[in-house]
Amino acid sequence: MKLTYTETDGYLIPDLVLPETDTRPIGKYGELRRQFLKKHRPDLFDLMLLEGTLHSHLADVDTEARQMVEDTINQIARQQGVDEALKQADPLAWAGRMNAIKNAAEEVVLPDLLYGDALE
């Protein structure tokens, strides 16, 4: 691989091109993972960025986190009897309980998945 340079104000700047990356959306959980890596694991963040694997890692984490949160929400809702009957009878109570269930599901799933060192 031959490295080329561009002269700018008397300085030679290398013409670096990052490898092609995944184009899947990152989403909420992928963005949370990105922020964590950038702040707490900058070495890993930079390495993945330079290797072109960061975006696909973030998209994978987002997909996995969404699925796990959704599964946990469904499981907790079934256990607590939050169903379509409650939604029809009292939509406001249903929405409040579903929000609480979603928050509980995220508290269970996200710490290890987004903030753990699953890569090592």
N, CA, C and O atoms as CSV, one atom per row, in Angstrom:
chain,resi,resn,atom,element,x,y,z
A,1,MET,N,N,0.845,-1.170,0.000
A,1,MET,CA,C,0.000,0.000,0.000
A,1,MET,C,C,0.890,1.232,0.000
A,1,MET,O,O,1.741,1.391,0.875
A,2,LYS,N,N,0.696,2.083,-0.962
A,2,LYS,CA,C,1.492,3.299,-1.058
A,2,LYS,C,C,0.713,4.453,-0.447
A,2,LYS,O,O,-0.446,4.694,-0.786
A,3,LEU,N,N,1.364,5.148,0.444
A,3,LEU,CA,C,0.748,6.277,1.117
A,3,LEU,C,C,1.032,7.541,0.326
A,3,LEU,O,O,2.174,7.807,-0.046
A,4,THR,N,N,-0.010,8.315,0.073
A,4,THR,CA,C,0.157,9.578,-0.648
A,4,THR,C,C,-0.081,10.739,0.311
A,4,THR,O,O,-0.703,10.581,1.362
A,5,TYR,N,N,0.423,11.901,-0.069
A,5,TYR,CA,C,0.340,13.077,0.785
A,5,TYR,C,C,-0.202,14.262,0.002
A,5,TYR,O,O,-0.074,14.336,-1.220
A,6,THR,N,N,-0.805,15.182,0.732
A,6,THR,CA,C,-1.261,16.442,0.167
A,6,THR,C,C,-0.557,17.558,0.919
A,6,THR,O,O,-0.518,17.555,2.150
A,7,GLU,N,N,0.001,18.515,0.181
A,7,GLU,CA,C,0.691,19.634,0.832
A,7,GLU,C,C,-0.318,20.714,1.171
A,7,GLU,O,O,-1.084,21.169,0.321
A,8,THR,N,N,-0.299,21.115,2.440
A,8,THR,CA,C,-1.179,22.173,2.923
A,8,THR,C,C,-0.356,23.126,3.777
A,8,THR,O,O,0.152,22.745,4.831
A,9,ASP,N,N,-0.228,24.359,3.320
A,9,ASP,CA,C,0.537,25.380,4.051
A,9,ASP,C,C,1.948,24.905,4.397
A,9,ASP,O,O,2.437,25.167,5.495
A,10,GLY,N,N,2.586,24.228,3.491
A,10,GLY,CA,C,3.952,23.779,3.696
A,10,GLY,C,C,4.075,22.477,4.478
A,10,GLY,O,O,5.188,22.012,4.725
A,11,TYR,N,N,2.949,21.878,4.874
A,11,TYR,CA,C,2.966,20.617,5.613
A,11,TYR,C,C,2.440,19.504,4.714
A,11,TYR,O,O,1.496,19.706,3.950
A,12,LEU,N,N,3.057,18.331,4.809
A,12,LEU,CA,C,2.572,17.168,4.075
A,12,LEU,C,C,1.606,16.396,4.973
A,12,LEU,O,O,1.986,15.885,6.027
A,13,ILE,N,N,0.367,16.325,4.538
A,13,ILE,CA,C,-0.679,15.642,5.291
A,13,ILE,C,C,-0.983,14.323,4.580
A,13,ILE,O,O,-1.267,14.323,3.382
A,14,PRO,N,N,-0.929,13.187,5.309
A,14,PRO,CA,C,-1.217,11.909,4.658
A,14,PRO,C,C,-2.676,11.831,4.215
A,14,PRO,O,O,-3.575,12.279,4.928
A,15,ASP,N,N,-2.899,11.266,3.050
A,15,ASP,CA,C,-4.252,11.059,2.523
A,15,ASP,C,C,-4.771,9.729,3.069
A,15,ASP,O,O,-4.587,8.676,2.458
A,16,LEU,N,N,-5.414,9.798,4.214
A,16,LEU,CA,C,-5.930,8.597,4.860
A,16,LEU,C,C,-7.382,8.387,4.470
A,16,LEU,O,O,-8.168,9.334,4.429
A,17,VAL,N,N,-7.729,7.148,4.186
A,17,VAL,CA,C,-9.095,6.789,3.835
A,17,VAL,C,C,-9.515,5.650,4.754
A,17,VAL,O,O,-8.863,4.608,4.819
A,18,LEU,N,N,-10.616,5.870,5.463
A,18,LEU,CA,C,-11.117,4.820,6.337
A,18,LEU,C,C,-11.801,3.742,5.500
A,18,LEU,O,O,-12.373,4.040,4.451
A,19,PRO,N,N,-11.746,2.495,5.958
A,19,PRO,CA,C,-12.423,1.422,5.223
A,19,PRO,C,C,-13.932,1.665,5.182
A,19,PRO,O,O,-14.489,2.367,6.026
A,20,GLU,N,N,-14.569,1.073,4.189
A,20,GLU,CA,C,-16.025,1.174,4.082
A,20,GLU,C,C,-16.662,0.620,5.347
A,20,GLU,O,O,-16.177,-0.357,5.918
A,21,THR,N,N,-17.738,1.241,5.779
A,21,THR,CA,C,-18.396,0.786,6.998
A,21,THR,C,C,-19.825,0.361,6.722
A,21,THR,O,O,-20.387,0.609,5.656
A,22,ASP,N,N,-20.372,-0.273,7.703
A,22,ASP,CA,C,-21.757,-0.716,7.709
A,22,ASP,C,C,-22.670,0.514,7.644
A,22,ASP,O,O,-22.326,1.567,8.182
A,23,THR,N,N,-23.814,0.390,6.999
A,23,THR,CA,C,-24.721,1.530,6.905
A,23,THR,C,C,-25.997,1.332,7.716
A,23,THR,O,O,-26.941,2.113,7.594
A,24,ARG,N,N,-26.029,0.287,8.545
A,24,ARG,CA,C,-27.210,0.082,9.391
A,24,ARG,C,C,-27.319,1.230,10.385
A,24,ARG,O,O,-26.302,1.788,10.797
A,25,PRO,N,N,-28.544,1.592,10.776
A,25,PRO,CA,C,-28.693,2.660,11.770
A,25,PRO,C,C,-28.161,2.206,13.127
A,25,PRO,O,O,-28.238,1.027,13.472
A,26,ILE,N,N,-27.629,3.140,13.879
A,26,ILE,CA,C,-27.059,2.815,15.187
A,26,ILE,C,C,-28.130,2.808,16.271
A,26,ILE,O,O,-28.139,1.891,17.092
A,27,GLY,N,N,-29.008,3.757,16.313
A,27,GLY,CA,C,-30.099,3.782,17.284
A,27,GLY,C,C,-29.659,4.233,18.669
A,27,GLY,O,O,-28.490,4.540,18.907
A,28,LYS,N,N,-30.622,4.263,19.566
A,28,LYS,CA,C,-30.427,4.769,20.933
A,28,LYS,C,C,-29.361,3.985,21.698
A,28,LYS,O,O,-28.459,4.579,22.290
A,29,TYR,N,N,-29.460,2.673,21.687
A,29,TYR,CA,C,-28.548,1.853,22.478
A,29,TYR,C,C,-27.144,1.828,21.875
A,29,TYR,O,O,-26.155,1.786,22.608
A,30,GLY,N,N,-27.053,1.853,20.568
A,30,GLY,CA,C,-25.750,1.946,19.920
A,30,GLY,C,C,-25.068,3.265,20.234
A,30,GLY,O,O,-23.855,3.310,20.439
A,31,GLU,N,N,-25.846,4.336,20.270
A,31,GLU,CA,C,-25.290,5.652,20.615
A,31,GLU,C,C,-24.820,5.686,22.065
A,31,GLU,O,O,-23.784,6.279,22.364
A,32,LEU,N,N,-25.567,5.058,22.965
A,32,LEU,CA,C,-25.128,4.973,24.361
A,32,LEU,C,C,-23.806,4.219,24.468
A,32,LEU,O,O,-22.920,4.615,25.224
A,33,ARG,N,N,-23.676,3.133,23.709
A,33,ARG,CA,C,-22.427,2.360,23.699
A,33,ARG,C,C,-21.276,3.197,23.143
A,33,ARG,O,O,-20.162,3.158,23.665
A,34,ARG,N,N,-21.557,3.962,22.072
A,34,ARG,CA,C,-20.535,4.823,21.475
A,34,ARG,C,C,-20.038,5.853,22.492
A,34,ARG,O,O,-18.833,6.072,22.618
A,35,GLN,N,N,-20.959,6.479,23.209
A,35,GLN,CA,C,-20.581,7.474,24.213
A,35,GLN,C,C,-19.750,6.842,25.325
A,35,GLN,O,O,-18.778,7.433,25.793
A,36,PHE,N,N,-20.138,5.632,25.747
A,36,PHE,CA,C,-19.380,4.939,26.780
A,36,PHE,C,C,-17.963,4.636,26.308
A,36,PHE,O,O,-16.996,4.914,27.016
A,37,LEU,N,N,-17.842,4.067,25.116
A,37,LEU,CA,C,-16.510,3.731,24.599
A,37,LEU,C,C,-15.648,4.978,24.444
A,37,LEU,O,O,-14.468,4.967,24.795
A,38,LYS,N,N,-16.224,6.035,23.927
A,38,LYS,CA,C,-15.461,7.258,23.687
A,38,LYS,C,C,-14.956,7.862,24.996
A,38,LYS,O,O,-13.838,8.374,25.057
A,39,LYS,N,N,-15.779,7.802,26.041
A,39,LYS,CA,C,-15.403,8.411,27.320
A,39,LYS,C,C,-14.531,7.501,28.190
A,39,LYS,O,O,-13.547,7.952,28.776
A,40,HIS,N,N,-14.898,6.218,28.268
A,40,HIS,CA,C,-14.240,5.316,29.214
A,40,HIS,C,C,-13.252,4.344,28.593
A,40,HIS,O,O,-12.406,3.788,29.294
A,41,ARG,N,N,-13.347,4.133,27.297
A,41,ARG,CA,C,-12.432,3.220,26.606
A,41,ARG,C,C,-11.937,3.855,25.311
A,41,ARG,O,O,-12.118,3.285,24.235
A,42,PRO,N,N,-11.309,5.036,25.404
A,42,PRO,CA,C,-10.903,5.747,24.177
A,42,PRO,C,C,-9.936,4.947,23.314
A,42,PRO,O,O,-9.937,5.091,22.091
A,43,ASP,N,N,-9.108,4.103,23.937
A,43,ASP,CA,C,-8.181,3.280,23.163
A,43,ASP,C,C,-8.930,2.302,22.265
A,43,ASP,O,O,-8.605,2.153,21.087
A,44,LEU,N,N,-9.926,1.646,22.826
A,44,LEU,CA,C,-10.738,0.700,22.064
A,44,LEU,C,C,-11.582,1.432,21.014
A,44,LEU,O,O,-11.729,0.960,19.887
A,45,PHE,N,N,-12.127,2.576,21.392
A,45,PHE,CA,C,-12.914,3.388,20.458
A,45,PHE,C,C,-12.071,3.762,19.240
A,45,PHE,O,O,-12.502,3.577,18.102
A,46,ASP,N,N,-10.875,4.286,19.481
A,46,ASP,CA,C,-9.994,4.706,18.379
A,46,ASP,C,C,-9.576,3.517,17.511
A,46,ASP,O,O,-9.559,3.620,16.284
A,47,LEU,N,N,-9.244,2.403,18.137
A,47,LEU,CA,C,-8.844,1.213,17.392
A,47,LEU,C,C,-9.968,0.734,16.477
A,47,LEU,O,O,-9.744,0.459,15.298
A,48,MET,N,N,-11.178,0.637,17.027
A,48,MET,CA,C,-12.315,0.184,16.230
A,48,MET,C,C,-12.630,1.181,15.116
A,48,MET,O,O,-13.005,0.781,14.014
A,49,LEU,N,N,-12.482,2.457,15.391
A,49,LEU,CA,C,-12.722,3.481,14.381
A,49,LEU,C,C,-11.726,3.341,13.234
A,49,LEU,O,O,-12.107,3.381,12.064
A,50,LEU,N,N,-10.458,3.177,13.573
A,50,LEU,CA,C,-9.423,3.054,12.542
A,50,LEU,C,C,-9.540,1.753,11.746
A,50,LEU,O,O,-9.237,1.725,10.554
A,51,GLU,N,N,-9.974,0.688,12.398
A,51,GLU,CA,C,-10.138,-0.592,11.706
A,51,GLU,C,C,-11.431,-0.650,10.894
A,51,GLU,O,O,-11.627,-1.560,10.087
A,52,GLY,N,N,-12.304,0.324,11.114
A,52,GLY,CA,C,-13.575,0.344,10.403
A,52,GLY,C,C,-14.611,-0.603,10.975
A,52,GLY,O,O,-15.557,-0.970,10.279
A,53,THR,N,N,-14.452,-1.011,12.241
A,53,THR,CA,C,-15.386,-1.950,12.850
A,53,THR,C,C,-16.329,-1.286,13.855
A,53,THR,O,O,-17.232,-1.940,14.377
A,54,LEU,N,N,-16.131,-0.008,14.130
A,54,LEU,CA,C,-16.929,0.664,15.157
A,54,LEU,C,C,-18.410,0.691,14.796
A,54,LEU,O,O,-19.252,0.314,15.611
A,55,HIS,N,N,-18.728,1.126,13.599
A,55,HIS,CA,C,-20.137,1.270,13.222
A,55,HIS,C,C,-20.869,-0.066,13.271
A,55,HIS,O,O,-21.985,-0.138,13.785
A,56,SER,N,N,-20.267,-1.107,12.752
A,56,SER,CA,C,-20.956,-2.401,12.764
A,56,SER,C,C,-21.081,-2.925,14.200
A,56,SER,O,O,-22.083,-3.557,14.533
A,57,HIS,N,N,-20.084,-2.673,15.055
A,57,HIS,CA,C,-20.184,-3.068,16.468
A,57,HIS,C,C,-21.356,-2.348,17.128
A,57,HIS,O,O,-22.146,-2.968,17.839
A,58,LEU,N,N,-21.473,-1.039,16.894
A,58,LEU,CA,C,-22.546,-0.253,17.500
A,58,LEU,C,C,-23.913,-0.700,16.985
A,58,LEU,O,O,-24.869,-0.774,17.757
A,59,ALA,N,N,-24.011,-0.993,15.710
A,59,ALA,CA,C,-25.276,-1.468,15.143
A,59,ALA,C,C,-25.648,-2.835,15.718
A,59,ALA,O,O,-26.819,-3.089,16.000
A,60,ASP,N,N,-24.659,-3.716,15.893
A,60,ASP,CA,C,-24.914,-5.035,16.489
A,60,ASP,C,C,-25.386,-4.898,17.932
A,60,ASP,O,O,-26.341,-5.557,18.343
A,61,VAL,N,N,-24.715,-4.037,18.703
A,61,VAL,CA,C,-25.092,-3.822,20.102
A,61,VAL,C,C,-26.511,-3.263,20.174
A,61,VAL,O,O,-27.303,-3.687,21.016
A,62,ASP,N,N,-26.835,-2.316,19.297
A,62,ASP,CA,C,-28.171,-1.726,19.293
A,62,ASP,C,C,-29.229,-2.786,19.002
A,62,ASP,O,O,-30.252,-2.842,19.684
A,63,THR,N,N,-28.993,-3.621,18.001
A,63,THR,CA,C,-29.951,-4.670,17.637
A,63,THR,C,C,-30.145,-5.649,18.791
A,63,THR,O,O,-31.272,-6.003,19.137
A,64,GLU,N,N,-29.036,-6.078,19.377
A,64,GLU,CA,C,-29.112,-7.033,20.485
A,64,GLU,C,C,-29.815,-6.427,21.695
A,64,GLU,O,O,-30.645,-7.082,22.325
A,65,ALA,N,N,-29.483,-5.173,22.023
A,65,ALA,CA,C,-30.094,-4.511,23.174
A,65,ALA,C,C,-31.593,-4.322,22.955
A,65,ALA,O,O,-32.386,-4.567,23.864
A,66,ARG,N,N,-31.986,-3.890,21.760
A,66,ARG,CA,C,-33.422,-3.718,21.462
A,66,ARG,C,C,-34.179,-5.025,21.649
A,66,ARG,O,O,-35.254,-5.046,22.248
A,67,GLN,N,N,-33.619,-6.109,21.138
A,67,GLN,CA,C,-34.294,-7.405,21.240
A,67,GLN,C,C,-34.391,-7.853,22.694
A,67,GLN,O,O,-35.438,-8.336,23.126
A,68,MET,N,N,-33.313,-7.697,23.445
A,68,MET,CA,C,-33.320,-8.118,24.846
A,68,MET,C,C,-34.288,-7.280,25.675
A,68,MET,O,O,-35.002,-7.818,26.521
A,69,VAL,N,N,-34.320,-5.966,25.441
A,69,VAL,CA,C,-35.243,-5.092,26.175
A,69,VAL,C,C,-36.684,-5.457,25.823
A,69,VAL,O,O,-37.538,-5.546,26.706
A,70,GLU,N,N,-36.952,-5.669,24.539
A,70,GLU,CA,C,-38.309,-6.035,24.112
A,70,GLU,C,C,-38.750,-7.355,24.736
A,70,GLU,O,O,-39.881,-7.464,25.211
A,71,ASP,N,N,-37.877,-8.353,24.743
A,71,ASP,CA,C,-38.203,-9.646,25.344
A,71,ASP,C,C,-38.472,-9.500,26.843
A,71,ASP,O,O,-39.406,-10.100,27.375
A,72,THR,N,N,-37.651,-8.703,27.514
A,72,THR,CA,C,-37.816,-8.493,28.954
A,72,THR,C,C,-39.108,-7.746,29.241
A,72,THR,O,O,-39.808,-8.073,30.199
A,73,ILE,N,N,-39.434,-6.750,28.429
A,73,ILE,CA,C,-40.694,-6.017,28.595
A,73,ILE,C,C,-41.877,-6.982,28.476
A,73,ILE,O,O,-42.780,-6.973,29.312
A,74,ASN,N,N,-41.863,-7.806,27.438
A,74,ASN,CA,C,-42.965,-8.761,27.247
A,74,ASN,C,C,-43.093,-9.725,28.423
A,74,ASN,O,O,-44.200,-10.028,28.868
A,75,GLN,N,N,-41.963,-10.200,28.919
A,75,GLN,CA,C,-41.975,-11.141,30.040
A,75,GLN,C,C,-42.532,-10.479,31.305
A,75,GLN,O,O,-43.383,-11.059,31.980
A,76,ILE,N,N,-42.063,-9.277,31.630
A,76,ILE,CA,C,-42.528,-8.579,32.836
A,76,ILE,C,C,-44.010,-8.220,32.697
A,76,ILE,O,O,-44.774,-8.364,33.651
A,77,ALA,N,N,-44.413,-7.756,31.521
A,77,ALA,CA,C,-45.819,-7.385,31.305
A,77,ALA,C,C,-46.734,-8.593,31.515
A,77,ALA,O,O,-47.796,-8.474,32.125
A,78,ARG,N,N,-46.316,-9.761,31.005
A,78,ARG,CA,C,-47.119,-10.978,31.219
A,78,ARG,C,C,-47.208,-11.312,32.706
A,78,ARG,O,O,-48.280,-11.646,33.210
A,79,GLN,N,N,-46.072,-11.220,33.410
A,79,GLN,CA,C,-46.047,-11.548,34.835
A,79,GLN,C,C,-46.934,-10.606,35.646
A,79,GLN,O,O,-47.547,-11.024,36.628
A,80,GLN,N,N,-47.005,-9.338,35.240
A,80,GLN,CA,C,-47.778,-8.352,36.000
A,80,GLN,C,C,-49.205,-8.193,35.485
A,80,GLN,O,O,-49.970,-7.396,36.027
A,81,GLY,N,N,-49.571,-8.940,34.449
A,81,GLY,CA,C,-50.935,-8.876,33.931
A,81,GLY,C,C,-51.250,-7.599,33.162
A,81,GLY,O,O,-52.409,-7.193,33.069
A,82,VAL,N,N,-50.234,-6.979,32.620
A,82,VAL,CA,C,-50.442,-5.776,31.812
A,82,VAL,C,C,-50.668,-6.246,30.380
A,82,VAL,O,O,-49.735,-6.646,29.684
A,83,ASP,N,N,-51.935,-6.189,29.956
A,83,ASP,CA,C,-52.295,-6.753,28.656
A,83,ASP,C,C,-53.254,-5.828,27.906
A,83,ASP,O,O,-53.512,-4.699,28.324
A,84,GLU,N,N,-53.773,-6.337,26.789
A,84,GLU,CA,C,-54.688,-5.548,25.957
A,84,GLU,C,C,-55.977,-5.207,26.691
A,84,GLU,O,O,-56.562,-4.152,26.445
A,85,ALA,N,N,-56.431,-6.078,27.584
A,85,ALA,CA,C,-57.653,-5.808,28.347
A,85,ALA,C,C,-57.466,-4.556,29.210
A,85,ALA,O,O,-58.352,-3.704,29.272
A,86,LEU,N,N,-56.315,-4.449,29.873
A,86,LEU,CA,C,-56.024,-3.259,30.675
A,86,LEU,C,C,-55.903,-2.036,29.774
A,86,LEU,O,O,-56.352,-0.948,30.133
A,87,LYS,N,N,-55.299,-2.216,28.612
A,87,LYS,CA,C,-55.141,-1.107,27.660
A,87,LYS,C,C,-56.501,-0.561,27.225
A,87,LYS,O,O,-56.679,0.650,27.099
A,88,GLN,N,N,-57.453,-1.460,27.000
A,88,GLN,CA,C,-58.800,-1.045,26.606
A,88,GLN,C,C,-59.561,-0.418,27.773
A,88,GLN,O,O,-60.275,0.570,27.600
A,89,ALA,N,N,-59.400,-1.002,28.967
A,89,ALA,CA,C,-60.150,-0.534,30.131
A,89,ALA,C,C,-59.617,0.793,30.682
A,89,ALA,O,O,-60.394,1.679,31.040
A,90,ASP,N,N,-58.302,0.922,30.746
A,90,ASP,CA,C,-57.695,2.131,31.344
A,90,ASP,C,C,-56.381,2.440,30.625
A,90,ASP,O,O,-55.310,2.054,31.094
A,91,PRO,N,N,-56.462,3.134,29.492
A,91,PRO,CA,C,-55.263,3.402,28.692
A,91,PRO,C,C,-54.177,4.165,29.453
A,91,PRO,O,O,-52.989,3.917,29.251
A,92,LEU,N,N,-54.574,5.081,30.317
A,92,LEU,CA,C,-53.591,5.861,31.061
A,92,LEU,C,C,-52.820,4.987,32.049
A,92,LEU,O,O,-51.601,5.106,32.164
A,93,ALA,N,N,-53.518,4.123,32.750
A,93,ALA,CA,C,-52.858,3.203,33.682
A,93,ALA,C,C,-51.949,2.252,32.916
A,93,ALA,O,O,-50.835,1.967,33.355
A,94,TRP,N,N,-52.419,1.761,31.771
A,94,TRP,CA,C,-51.616,0.860,30.942
A,94,TRP,C,C,-50.321,1.547,30.508
A,94,TRP,O,O,-49.242,0.962,30.605
A,95,ALA,N,N,-50.429,2.795,30.028
A,95,ALA,CA,C,-49.242,3.527,29.571
A,95,ALA,C,C,-48.263,3.748,30.721
A,95,ALA,O,O,-47.054,3.594,30.545
A,96,GLY,N,N,-48.768,4.102,31.875
A,96,GLY,CA,C,-47.902,4.314,33.037
A,96,GLY,C,C,-47.182,3.043,33.446
A,96,GLY,O,O,-45.986,3.064,33.739
A,97,ARG,N,N,-47.908,1.943,33.465
A,97,ARG,CA,C,-47.285,0.671,33.852
A,97,ARG,C,C,-46.288,0.198,32.809
A,97,ARG,O,O,-45.234,-0.335,33.156
A,98,MET,N,N,-46.612,0.389,31.519
A,98,MET,CA,C,-45.676,-0.011,30.459
A,98,MET,C,C,-44.398,0.822,30.505
A,98,MET,O,O,-43.311,0.295,30.268
A,99,ASN,N,N,-44.513,2.115,30.807
A,99,ASN,CA,C,-43.313,2.948,30.952
A,99,ASN,C,C,-42.450,2.465,32.107
A,99,ASN,O,O,-41.225,2.409,31.995
A,100,ALA,N,N,-43.090,2.118,33.213
A,100,ALA,CA,C,-42.335,1.601,34.357
A,100,ALA,C,C,-41.667,0.273,34.007
A,100,ALA,O,O,-40.526,0.021,34.394
A,101,ILE,N,N,-42.384,-0.568,33.276
A,101,ILE,CA,C,-41.827,-1.869,32.868
A,101,ILE,C,C,-40.646,-1.665,31.921
A,101,ILE,O,O,-39.632,-2.354,32.037
A,102,LYS,N,N,-40.771,-0.728,30.989
A,102,LYS,CA,C,-39.669,-0.461,30.059
A,102,LYS,C,C,-38.434,0.015,30.821
A,102,LYS,O,O,-37.320,-0.432,30.547
A,103,ASN,N,N,-38.633,0.921,31.776
A,103,ASN,CA,C,-37.499,1.405,32.574
A,103,ASN,C,C,-36.845,0.267,33.348
A,103,ASN,O,O,-35.619,0.185,33.422
A,104,ALA,N,N,-37.660,-0.605,33.921
A,104,ALA,CA,C,-37.117,-1.748,34.665
A,104,ALA,C,C,-36.353,-2.688,33.733
A,104,ALA,O,O,-35.289,-3.190,34.094
A,105,ALA,N,N,-36.887,-2.927,32.544
A,105,ALA,CA,C,-36.229,-3.811,31.578
A,105,ALA,C,C,-34.875,-3.226,31.158
A,105,ALA,O,O,-33.890,-3.957,31.053
A,106,GLU,N,N,-34.825,-1.926,30.921
A,106,GLU,CA,C,-33.562,-1.299,30.538
A,106,GLU,C,C,-32.543,-1.359,31.672
A,106,GLU,O,O,-31.349,-1.527,31.422
A,107,GLU,N,N,-33.002,-1.225,32.915
A,107,GLU,CA,C,-32.086,-1.310,34.061
A,107,GLU,C,C,-31.479,-2.702,34.181
A,107,GLU,O,O,-30.340,-2.848,34.625
A,108,VAL,N,N,-32.229,-3.720,33.789
A,108,VAL,CA,C,-31.745,-5.095,33.865
A,108,VAL,C,C,-30.781,-5.401,32.725
A,108,VAL,O,O,-29.725,-5.994,32.948
A,109,VAL,N,N,-31.131,-5.005,31.518
A,109,VAL,CA,C,-30.411,-5.419,30.315
A,109,VAL,C,C,-29.187,-4.555,30.018
A,109,VAL,O,O,-28.124,-5.089,29.701
A,110,LEU,N,N,-29.314,-3.255,30.112
A,110,LEU,CA,C,-28.301,-2.359,29.567
A,110,LEU,C,C,-26.958,-2.306,30.288
A,110,LEU,O,O,-25.937,-2.191,29.608
A,111,PRO,N,N,-26.887,-2.380,31.606
A,111,PRO,CA,C,-25.561,-2.239,32.227
A,111,PRO,C,C,-24.502,-3.190,31.684
A,111,PRO,O,O,-23.406,-2.750,31.338
A,112,ASP,N,N,-24.799,-4.466,31.601
A,112,ASP,CA,C,-23.795,-5.417,31.106
A,112,ASP,C,C,-23.577,-5.286,29.613
A,112,ASP,O,O,-22.442,-5.356,29.141
A,113,LEU,N,N,-24.645,-5.098,28.872
A,113,LEU,CA,C,-24.545,-5.081,27.420
A,113,LEU,C,C,-23.848,-3.828,26.898
A,113,LEU,O,O,-22.987,-3.915,26.023
A,114,LEU,N,N,-24.213,-2.671,27.427
A,114,LEU,CA,C,-23.653,-1.427,26.904
A,114,LEU,C,C,-22.391,-0.980,27.626
A,114,LEU,O,O,-21.485,-0.415,27.012
A,115,TYR,N,N,-22.333,-1.227,28.899
A,115,TYR,CA,C,-21.241,-0.661,29.694
A,115,TYR,C,C,-20.231,-1.694,30.171
A,115,TYR,O,O,-19.222,-1.339,30.781
A,116,GLY,N,N,-20.490,-2.961,29.900
A,116,GLY,CA,C,-19.552,-4.007,30.270
A,116,GLY,C,C,-18.450,-4.117,29.252
A,116,GLY,O,O,-18.514,-3.498,28.190
A,117,ASP,N,N,-17.466,-4.878,29.555
A,117,ASP,CA,C,-16.352,-5.097,28.624
A,117,ASP,C,C,-16.525,-6.444,27.952
A,117,ASP,O,O,-15.702,-7.345,28.113
A,118,ALA,N,N,-17.605,-6.573,27.197
A,118,ALA,CA,C,-17.919,-7.836,26.530
A,118,ALA,C,C,-16.919,-8.189,25.441
A,118,ALA,O,O,-16.862,-9.336,24.997
A,119,LEU,N,N,-16.127,-7.206,25.006
A,119,LEU,CA,C,-15.181,-7.449,23.918
A,119,LEU,C,C,-13.905,-8.111,24.391
A,119,LEU,O,O,-13.151,-8.655,23.584
A,120,GLU,N,N,-13.659,-8.073,25.655
A,120,GLU,CA,C,-12.391,-8.603,26.151
A,120,GLU,C,C,-12.575,-9.954,26.804
A,120,GLU,O,O,-11.607,-10.547,27.279
